[in-house]
Amino acid sequence: MYEDDGVEKLYKKIGNVEFAIQSQSKNQLDVNEVYTEVMKIEGFDKITLGDAFDHLVQNEMLAKEFMAKKMLT
C-alpha cells in the first residue's frame, strides 16, 4: 500500500510538470509568425517593416498584442 502511494504522488508531480511545460509553451512567442505577419503589412518598405519587427520582438507583450489583433481581423 505504501509503495502505491509513492507511485501515485510521483504521477501527480509528473502531471503537474507536464501541465506547466504545456502552459509555458502555449505562451511562447512564435517569432517567425510575427515576422510573416509584419512583412504582410502594405504601404511600408522592408526596412521600416524590419524595424517594426525588431521593436515587437524586443517588446514581447506588444508582439503578443499585435498577433492577437491580427487574428481578429
C-alpha positions as a printed NumPy array, in Angstrom:
array([[  0.   ,   0.   ,   0.   ],
       [  2.736,   2.469,   0.972],
       [  4.59 ,   1.889,  -2.297],
       [  1.433,   2.615,  -4.322],
       [  1.036,   5.951,  -2.532],
       [  4.568,   6.915,  -3.538],
       [  3.94 ,   5.998,  -7.154],
       [  0.669,   7.937,  -7.134],
       [  2.431,  11.019,  -5.736],
       [  5.109,  10.693,  -8.402],
       [  2.489,  10.517, -11.171],
       [  0.775,  13.639,  -9.823],
       [  4.063,  15.55 ,  -9.738],
       [  4.908,  14.462, -13.284],
       [  1.442,  15.571, -14.392],
       [  1.975,  18.968, -12.756],
       [  5.321,  19.4  , -14.525],
       [  3.771,  18.409, -17.851],
       [  0.959,  20.923, -17.351],
       [  3.454,  23.689, -16.512],
       [  5.519,  22.927, -19.624],
       [  2.424,  22.913, -21.849],
       [  1.194,  26.189, -20.372],
       [  4.568,  27.817, -20.893],
       [  4.882,  26.611, -24.488],
       [  1.403,  27.962, -25.326],
       [  2.544,  31.35 , -24.067],
       [  5.718,  31.386, -26.181],
       [  6.001,  33.962, -28.92 ],
       [  6.407,  32.491, -32.41 ],
       [  8.933,  34.952, -33.83 ],
       [  8.67 ,  33.523, -37.344],
       [  4.906,  34.048, -37.329],
       [  5.32 ,  37.639, -36.098],
       [  7.833,  38.302, -38.884],
       [  5.495,  36.872, -41.518],
       [  2.576,  38.982, -40.33 ],
       [  4.615,  42.182, -40.07 ],
       [  6.017,  41.724, -43.568],
       [  2.457,  41.384, -44.96 ],
       [  1.655,  44.981, -43.983],
       [  1.253,  47.099, -47.099],
       [  2.414,  50.644, -47.648],
       [  5.818,  50.434, -45.958],
       [  9.268,  49.496, -47.226],
       [ 11.038,  46.386, -45.969],
       [ 13.458,  48.403, -43.811],
       [ 10.608,  50.068, -41.931],
       [  8.813,  46.75 , -41.519],
       [ 12.05 ,  45.175, -40.321],
       [ 12.41 ,  47.931, -37.727],
       [  8.813,  47.362, -36.619],
       [  9.512,  43.629, -36.305],
       [ 12.648,  44.3  , -34.239],
       [ 10.634,  46.567, -31.946],
       [  7.949,  43.933, -31.447],
       [ 10.455,  41.19 , -30.692],
       [ 12.194,  43.393, -28.129],
       [  8.805,  44.101, -26.518],
       [  7.212,  40.665, -26.244],
       [  3.929,  41.923, -24.793],
       [  3.472,  44.28 , -27.749],
       [  4.206,  41.437, -30.146],
       [  1.593,  39.229, -28.466],
       [ -0.917,  42.07 , -28.641],
       [ -0.087,  42.614, -32.343],
       [ -0.641,  38.926, -33.081],
       [ -3.903,  38.827, -31.136],
       [ -5.212,  41.818, -33.077],
       [ -4.111,  40.294, -36.396],
       [ -6.132,  37.17 , -35.606],
       [ -9.256,  39.284, -35.059],
       [ -9.023,  40.953, -38.456]])
